[in-house]
Amino acid sequence: MPTTLRGAQVVLRPTDPSDVPVLAAIRAKPEVYARWRGGGDLVAAVREDLADSGAEHLSIEYGGAVIGMIQWAAEAEPDYRHASIDIYLDPAVHGRGLGTDAVRTLARHLITDHGHHRIVIDPAADNAAAIRCYGKVGFRPVGLMRSYERGPDGTWHDGLLMDLLAEEITQAP
């Protein structure tokens, strides 16, 4: 059952179909689109993401408004069990610690309520702001994944695998 989570500044709640237009508008912003893409119909792309039964999607609220989405998935194989996180945030609210709060809040939930001992996240290797954000939560670089994802220009780009062990999560300042 999806849960509403409260961070120091943000609320993470199950994404509702009524959130789709706002999330599509955020995805259309150049800074977000460059990382998340989605083709010409971003409403359809967001709906497709939400239909993925292998992930749980949470809308990120700040001041009562939806400012982004965070999602997680789990590897259920007992010998490799871990969770993964992905996030996008409206560039209009960047630099306020809201992404850090959202990632920390979800990571704490995955550790405490779901018993995960390890969480991974995989920003583009050139996404310095995201890497700083995740580092503030306690994620550490594991390694460079060469030619990991195809960019909108059709060329391959590197990704950075980062992970967080349960005992490494940082406290909110």
Secondary structure by P-SEA (a helix, b strand, c coil): cbbbbbcccbbbccccccaaaaaaaaaacaaaaacccccccaaaaaaaaaacccbbbbbbbccccccccccccccccccccbbbbbbcccccccccaaaaaaaaaaaaaaaacccccbbbbbccccaaaaaaaaaaabbbbcccccccccccccbbbbbbbbbbccccccccc
